Amino acid sequence: MGQKTQNERIIFGLKIKQLRQGRNLSFKDLSEQTGMSLSYLNEIEKGKKYPREDKLAAIAQALGVGEQELVSLDLGKNLMPVAELLSSNFLNELPLDLFDIELSKVVEIIANAPLKVGAFISTLVEISRNYALAEENFYFGALRSYLELNNNYFEEIEQSAAVFANKHNLPLNGLVPVRQLSMLLEKIYGYTIVENGLAHYPELAEIRSVFLPAHKKLLLNSRLTDMQQAFQFGKELGFNYLQLKERANTASLLRVKSFEEVLNHFKAGYFSAAILMNREAFVKDMESFFDRTHWDGEFLLGLLGKYQASPEMLFQRMTNVLPRFFGLENIFLLRFIQTPATGHFKIDKELHLNRRHQPHGNAIAEHYCRRWLSISLLEDLAHMQQSGKFTGGMAGAQRSIYHDSKDEYLCLTLARPSYPTPDKNVSITIGIQIDEKSGSTIRFLKDAAIGIRKVSTTCERCSISNCLERAAPPTIIEGKNKRRKTQQALLELMEKG
């Protein structure tokens, strides 16, 4: 009998358990009838072992079924959702090992209440279909959870980046030369870099780079800035130095094949940021920033130039070091994309460290609160662009108090035009919860120049009255109020009898 896969072992174990319990047999009963130890039978049911042919016959006889029925992969109606999950690529690709979870444990939980859990799984599958959720949605969600569990800090990648930087004499205080990075790719890893490599493919105008592995060619979008080139070169160095084999060949993930691919792209990007923004130097800069008695947006903008970094890189790097070196663990990160021509806003990146913060779960087809600094700064940028006054980056700070909660955050936002898609603007916001720790760490927190605003989630869910920035009526709030009045009227009617 050939080697059985993990799924085959798990399905066989579930079938044994289902048949044993259906015949009211205990482990001891089955052990006595088959002559097998309790521990061995237990490992079979957990999907860890698969019996030899001679033992299969003994088990089949004890359970009163034929051998062919016993080894069949058909689990029956009750366990059909489990079979479907096990046969799907999605479950096999879930990074359970990152969370120290065994697949057999997940299946065992499902099998303990197959009808209830099966119905729950079917509901989740139906919801995912209705909302057109693909596997990559789950992969990116799993990655985000993994980052949040680790406070978005990975010492092994930091160490690898430090060794690489020292070995190749990269500057440790910013301004790593783009040419030095490209030369390392060419000399060490045999790359050929084509700076205008996508010019003949107008369909790829929004893609930053494409890697052709057969010829080790890196084709660059001609509109990339030096900063964007540096980050792409750093990622390619990360893929090679960290020996990350499974990867997409485009700068951003367009079509995800596996979770390993998603994870490797994150690792390569983390490595790039770590060599461009040296940890020790960046921590010192953050100390200097927080030690200021007044909010200084120009200091943040200056760091972009010092490290040749994008706003995304800068704030992502802050999420790496703030929990670890400053004890600021209650933070969130949001990135917005705005299309000024339509006025449409979209959240395309979200990260929460330590717990779910306000705002969260806002990637929905509603109107985000226009009082958020993330949006108001984008609107300011768009107005200045339309008047021909400004095309660069902007920095802002705001203390945001969330309506109907006690949550208050210091929100720092950087907004800029999007490259290589100049018809869009981007804002990135880091929110630091205002508490005793942040109050003692950030000296400019009480600067009167920092505006204080009461904010909400979306207009549809907001009960703030007389809001001048409202972009849509509070339909969800109104719906809830209507249902509450209906229930109250029914209650009064029943009491009158």
Residue, then its C-alpha position, 0 to 999 in steps of 0.5 A: m500500500g502506497q504512502k498516504t497523504q495527510n488528507e487521506r489519513i485524516i479522512f480515514g481517521l474521521k471515518i473510523k471515528q464515525l463508524r465506531q461511535g455509530r456502533n457505540l464502541s469505545f476505544k477499549d471495545l475496538s482495541e479488544q476486537t482488533g488486538m491493537s493498542l489504545s494509543y495506536l487506534n487513537e493516532i489512527e482516528k487523529g489522522k496521524k497513522y494509517p494501518r497496514e492491509d492486515k490491520l485494515a481487515a481486522i478494523a473493517q471486521a470489528l466495525g462491520v463494513g467491507e474493506q473497500e467501504l472503509v478505505s473509500l474517501d466518501l465521508g457521507k452527508n454529515l461530514m461532507p463539508v469536512a471532505e470539501l474543505l480537505s479537498s480544497n487548495f484553500l485549506n491545504e494552503l492555510p498557514l496553520d503552522l505559523f500559528d502552531i495549529e495542526l490541521s488534524k486538530v482543526v478537522e477534529i474540532i469540526a468532526n466533534a459536531p459535524l452537523k453544526v460546524g458543517a452548517f457553519i462552514s457552508t454558511l461561510v463558503e456561501i458568504s465568501r461566494n456572495y461577496a466574491l472573496a477569492e483565496e487571496n483574500f484569506y491569504f492576505g487576511a492570514l498574513r495580516s493576522y500573523l503580522e499582528l501577532n508578532n507586532n510586525y517585528f521579525e528579528e531574524i530578518e532584521q539580523s539578516a539585513a544588518v549582516f548584508a548591509n555590513k558585508h556590502n558597506l551600505p550606508l547605515n544612516g540613510l541615503v543608500p545609493v540606488r546604483q549600489l543596490s543595482m550593482l549588487l544585483e548585477k554582480i552577485y546575482g547576475y541580474t540584467i536591469v532594463e530601466n525602460g523595460l515595460a515601455h512597449y507594454p502599455e497594459l503594464a503601465e501601473i506595474r512597477s517591475v517584472f522579473l523574468p527568471a529564465h534570463k534574470k532580467l528585471l524590467l522597470n517601469s520608466r516612471l519609477t522614482d529613485m526611491q521606488q527603484a531602490f525599494q524594488f532592488g532591495k526586494e530582489l536582494g531580499f528574495n535572493y539573500l533570504q533564499l525565498k524561492e516561491r514568488a510572483n514575478t511582478a512587483s505587487l501580487l496580481r494573482v496569488k498562487s499560494f500563501e507561501e508566495v504572499l509570505n515571501h513577498f512580505k519578507a522580501g519587502y521587510f528586508s528591503a525596508a531594513i537595509l534602506m532604513n537601518r534599525e538603529a539609526f531609525v530608532k534614534d530618529m524616532e527618539s528625536f521626533f518624539d522628544r520635540t515639544h511641538w508637532d513637526g511635520e517637516f521632520l517627518l517629510g525630511l525623513l523621507g528624503k534622508y532614507q529615500a523612502s516612501p510614506e508607506m515605507l516610513f510608517q511601516r518602519m514605524t510599526n516595526v520599531l514603536p512597539r519593540f523599542f518605545g513600548l507603543e503597542n496600541i497602533f494601527l495603520l491605514r492606507f487610502i487610495q483616492t481618485p480625485a476625478t471621481g472623489h472615490f476613496k478606497i482602503d487598500k491596506e490595514l494593520h492593527l497591533n495589539r488589538r482591533h482599533q478604531p477604525h477597523g473593518n472598514a473596507i466596505a462600500e460606504h462613505y468613510c468619515r470625512r473627518w478622518l485626517s486620512i481623507s481630509l488631507l487627501e481632499d486638501l491635496a486634490h484641491m491644491q492640485q486642481s488649482g495648480k499650486f502643489t504636487g508634492g507630499m503633505a503631512g498632518a497630525q490630528r487627535s481623533i476621538y471616536h464617537d460612542s467610545k472612549d478611544e482616542y488616537l494621535c493620527l499622523t498622516l502623509a499624503r502624496p500623488s501616486y506613482p506610477t499612477p498619477d491620476k490617483n493620490v495616496s495617504i498613509t496614516i499611523g494611529i497611536q492610542i493616547d494613553e499613559k504610555s504614549g503620553s509619557t513618550i510623545r512630548f508634542l502630544k498636547d501641542a495646541a497646534i494639533g487639531i482635536r476632532k470627534v470622528s466616526t466610522t462611515c457616514e451610514r453608521c454615524s449618529i453625529s448630528n449636524c455634521l457639515e462633512r457628512a457625505a451620505p445619510p445615516t441609513i444604517i443608523e436609521g434602519k436600526n432605529k426603525r427596527r427598535k421602534t417596531q420592536q417597542a411597538l410590538l412589545e407594548l401591543m403584547e403587554k396590552g394583550 
